[in-house]
């Protein structure tokens, strides 16, 4: 069980803070416990049953974050070669379901490459890349003790310095 104040990865929503572990107030006398999760990026609250099968894991450690950044140059870009909308959508959904920073890096690298090869930008590709970066940068900000807005420059300086 996660404790109040812990930062965790919740499904495909990125970093959330466990704000409370309690029954839902609207459920009356139910004693079923829910995590009340506040997203690091975005607003609102997610409610996840403590005993649910929803994906949750702790945020990676500083050492894991530094190792990931060092590995970025060797992570292959994820590129969907099929242009059919439903296939592209399924391709990226599967990568997000891996819940790994490596998959998020692959998404960002692949979409950057695709967008640089085309003269026009796809709003769908931009949206997918923003989502991947938000999740990745959110987790790295917690692991590295940085503000989310500073993560991209930190990554760039580390990768270019290697």
N, C-alpha and C positions, 0 to 999 in steps of 0.2 A: 504494500500500500504506500502511495506517495503521501508526503506530509505537506501541511499548509506552508506555503512559501517556496516550495520546490519548483524549479523550472524543469519542464518536461517537453518532449515532443509528443504532440497529440495528433494522431492520424496524419492527414495531409494538410493540417492547419498550421504546422510549425510550432514554435516555442510558445508555451502557455505557462502561466504561473498558477499553481494550485492555490486558489483564494480561500476555499473552504471545502471541507469534506462533511457533508450533512445530507439529510433527506431533502427532497424538493419541498419548498414551502407550499406549493399549490397542490401537493398530493395528499394533503390531510394528515392522517395518523400513520402513514407508511413509514416503516423504519429502514427502507432500502436506502443505502448510502450512495451519494453521487459526488463525483468531483465537480466542483464549480471552478472552471478554468477560464482565466483571462488571457487572451492572446497578447503576445508582445507587440505584434504588428496588427493593427486593426482595432476594432471595438467590439463590445458585446461580451457575452459570457457563454461558454459551452458547458453543457451538463452531460457528464458521462457516468453511467453506473460504475461503481468501484469494481463490481464483479463482471463487467461486460468484456467482450472479446475485442473491444476497440484497441487499435494499436497505440501504445504509449511506451515511451522509453526515456531514460535520463538523457540530458544534453551531454554531448561528447566532452571529454576532458580537454584541458589546455594542450596537453601533449598530443592528443589525437587531432586537435585542430591544427596545430603546427605541422604535424606529419601530413595531414591532408593538403595543406597549402603547399608544402614542399613537393607533393605528388601531382599537383595540378598540371604541370607541363606534360606529364606522361598519361593523363586520363584522356582516353579517346572521346572525341565529340560524338554525341548521340544524334544521328541524322536519319530521319525517316525518308527513304528513297521513293516511297509510294505517295503520290500526291492526292489520293482520294481522301476527302475530309474525314470520313469515319475511321480510316486506317491510321491517319496521322494522329487523330484524337486518341485512339486506342494505344498507339505507340507511346505517347507521352504519359497517358494515364498509368500504364504499366511501370514506367520509370518512377513516377511519383509514388506508386505503391511500394517501391523498394525501401522507402523511408531512410535513404542513405545520402550522406553528403556527396559521395562520389557520383551517384546518379544525378544529383542536382547540378554538379559541376559539368557533367557530360551534357545535360540538357542545355545549360547556358552556352557552353562552347559550341555545341551543334547548331543552336539557333543563331548565334553570332555569325558563324560561318555561312549558314544558309542566307541570312539577311544581307551579308556583305556581297554575296554572289548575285543577288537580285537588285534590280534598280528600284523597285517599289518595296515598301515594308508592309508586311501583313499585320493587321491589328491583332489577329489571333496569335501569331508568333510572338509579338511584343508582349501580349498579355501572359502567355505561357512563360516567357523568359522572366518577366517581372515576378510572377508567382514563385518560380524556382529560386530567383535571387533573394526574394523576401524571406523564404524559408531558410535558405542557406545562410544568408547574412545574419538573420536572427539568431540562429544556433551558434554561429561563429562569434557573434558579439558577446553572448553569454560566456562561452568557453574562454574567450580571450580577454574578457573584461573591457571591451570597447563599446562605444556607442555604435548603433547599427549604421549610422551614416558614415562612420569612419572605416568600416570593414573593407569596402571595395578598394580604397586607397592602400590600406594595410596589405591586402592580398597582392595588389599590383606591385608595391614596393618590394615585397618578399620574392615574388616570382621573377621580376625583372632583375633583382639582385643576385639570383641564383645563376 
